Amino acid sequence: MEESNILVEREGAVGVITLNRPKALNALSSALMNEFADALETFDADDEIRCVVLTGNDRAFAAGGDIKQMSDSTAADMVKRESPSPWKRVAKTRKPIVAAVGGYALGGGCELALTCDMIVASEEARFGQPEIDLGIIPGAGGTQRLTHAIGKARAMELVLTGRRIGAKEAFEIGMVTKVAPPDSYLEEAKELARTVASKAPLAAQLAKDAVLKAYEGSLEAGLDYERRNFLVLFSTEDKEEGMAAFKEKRDPDFKGR
């Protein structure tokens, strides 16, 4: 039986998805991306899951797109293969996603990490957008999310040179949330996910939604969107519970309602 391209686990309120093509350094084939999007949508629809961790292995989070698959593809082939696009399905996920990056996160792997909401990187992680060396450019958000994360000048240099950067530099330029030792980065990512999962789930989802809106329009539009989500939460049971728990000096028991 053919081995699955991903592994899926549940750890309490945290869903864990592991990319599972170790011999190919977790290259992002269309099959893997569709399986990942399927698993993510399943977690997104599960009220018991409040945060998701995405990881690979210590050698590679994902070393890029599947070059063997892409090398013989025409533009028409690529369009057909990604209809509907698994990348768009991933981007529509409502629940927060933490990437736990060990080893290579290059090309599509870097873009996949950037699609997540937070990145915990091993000290040995390496990031980059080397598509320029293949005669192409990033095509899954690398020119966009990377620019939003680290600014035009730095993004332009990485995209135009294909230079790889280490976890420390990635953290210093605002690309990575946290850097951890190689033997603990995955556990630290899970601990971050558990912390997020302990919060009011509807508030976490709308907070993520509002933060992402900052990428898409003007400050004024983003502020209006943030305020709308803020006000919507005042109709939830979790808001009543969270404020009651604060006044009563106890831990809240959020239900996602």
SVG drawing of the C-alpha trace seen along z (x, -y; Angstrom):
<svg xmlns="http://www.w3.org/2000/svg" viewBox="-25 -55 47 57">
<polyline fill="none" stroke="black" stroke-width="0.4" points="0.0,0.0 1.3,-3.4 2.3,-5.5 0.3,-8.6 1.9,-11.9 0.8,-13.3 0.4,-12.0 -2.5,-13.3 -2.7,-13.3 -4.9,-14.8 -3.4,-16.0 -6.2,-17.3 -7.4,-20.6 -4.4,-20.7 -4.4,-19.0 -0.9,-18.0 -0.2,-17.5 3.2,-16.1 4.4,-16.2 5.5,-12.7 7.7,-12.5 11.1,-12.2 12.9,-10.6 11.9,-13.7 12.6,-16.1 8.8,-16.7 8.6,-18.2 5.2,-19.6 3.6,-17.5 0.0,-18.2 -1.1,-15.0 0.6,-16.1 -0.9,-19.6 -4.4,-18.2 -4.1,-15.7 -2.8,-18.5 -5.7,-20.8 -8.2,-18.0 -6.8,-17.3 -6.7,-21.0 -10.4,-21.5 -11.3,-18.5 -9.6,-20.1 -11.2,-23.5 -14.6,-21.9 -14.0,-20.1 -15.1,-22.0 -12.8,-20.0 -9.7,-21.3 -8.8,-24.9 -5.3,-25.2 -3.2,-23.3 0.5,-22.5 2.1,-21.8 5.6,-20.2 7.9,-18.1 11.1,-16.4 14.4,-17.6 16.0,-17.5 13.3,-19.3 10.0,-21.0 9.6,-21.1 12.5,-21.6 10.2,-23.1 7.8,-22.2 8.0,-18.9 10.5,-19.8 10.2,-16.5 6.5,-17.0 6.8,-20.7 9.7,-20.2 7.5,-18.6 4.5,-20.7 3.0,-23.4 1.2,-26.4 -2.1,-24.7 -1.0,-21.6 -0.3,-23.7 -3.7,-25.5 -5.6,-22.2 -3.6,-20.6 -4.5,-23.4 -8.2,-23.8 -9.4,-24.3 -6.1,-25.5 -5.1,-23.7 -3.1,-26.9 -6.3,-28.9 -8.0,-26.2 -5.1,-26.4 -5.3,-30.2 -9.1,-30.1 -8.5,-28.1 -10.2,-29.9 -8.2,-28.4 -4.7,-29.5 -1.8,-27.4 1.6,-27.1 4.5,-25.9 7.2,-23.9 10.1,-24.2 13.2,-22.0 15.8,-21.9 14.9,-23.2 12.0,-25.5 12.8,-26.5 10.6,-27.7 7.2,-26.3 8.2,-25.1 9.0,-28.6 5.7,-29.8 3.9,-27.1 5.5,-28.2 4.5,-31.8 0.9,-30.7 0.8,-29.6 0.1,-32.2 3.2,-31.7 6.5,-30.0 8.6,-28.2 12.0,-27.4 14.8,-25.1 18.1,-26.7 19.1,-24.6 16.3,-25.7 17.0,-27.3 14.6,-29.5 14.7,-30.8 13.0,-31.5 15.4,-30.0 12.9,-29.8 15.0,-32.4 17.6,-29.7 15.1,-27.6 14.0,-30.4 10.7,-31.0 9.5,-33.1 7.6,-32.2 4.1,-31.3 2.4,-30.5 2.7,-33.8 6.5,-34.2 6.6,-37.6 3.6,-38.8 3.6,-37.3 7.4,-37.5 7.2,-41.2 4.5,-41.9 6.6,-40.0 10.0,-41.5 9.6,-44.5 10.3,-45.3 14.1,-45.7 14.8,-42.4 12.2,-40.4 13.5,-41.7 17.0,-40.6 15.9,-37.1 13.6,-36.6 16.1,-38.0 19.2,-36.2 17.8,-33.0 19.9,-33.4 19.1,-31.1 19.0,-32.5 19.3,-30.8 16.7,-30.8 18.5,-33.6 18.4,-36.0 14.8,-35.0 13.9,-35.9 15.8,-39.2 14.0,-40.4 10.5,-39.4 9.8,-36.3 9.9,-33.8 8.0,-34.0 10.5,-32.0 13.8,-30.1 14.3,-27.0 16.9,-24.2 16.8,-21.4 15.6,-18.9 12.7,-21.1 11.4,-23.2 8.4,-20.9 7.4,-20.7 7.7,-24.5 5.5,-24.9 2.9,-22.5 3.2,-24.5 2.4,-27.7 -0.5,-25.9 -1.8,-24.7 -1.7,-28.3 -3.7,-29.5 -6.1,-26.6 -6.8,-27.6 -8.2,-30.9 -11.8,-31.7 -11.9,-29.9 -14.2,-32.3 -12.1,-35.3 -9.0,-33.5 -10.5,-32.9 -11.8,-36.5 -8.5,-37.9 -6.6,-35.9 -9.1,-37.1 -8.6,-40.7 -4.8,-40.5 -4.7,-38.9 -7.0,-41.7 -4.1,-44.1 -2.4,-42.6 -5.2,-43.2 -6.1,-46.8 -5.7,-50.2 -5.2,-50.9 -8.7,-52.5 -10.3,-49.5 -8.4,-47.2 -9.4,-49.2 -13.1,-49.0 -12.8,-45.3 -11.1,-44.8 -13.8,-46.8 -16.6,-44.8 -15.0,-41.5 -14.5,-43.0 -18.2,-44.0 -19.4,-40.6 -17.7,-38.9 -19.8,-40.8 -22.7,-38.5 -20.9,-35.3 -21.1,-33.1 -17.3,-33.0 -17.2,-36.8 -19.5,-36.5 -17.4,-33.6 -14.1,-35.3 -15.1,-38.5 -16.9,-36.7 -13.7,-34.6 -11.6,-37.7 -13.8,-39.4 -13.9,-36.1 -10.2,-35.6 -10.4,-32.1 -9.5,-30.4 -12.1,-30.7 -13.9,-27.6 -14.4,-28.6 -17.0,-26.6 -16.6,-28.2 -20.1,-29.6"/>
</svg>
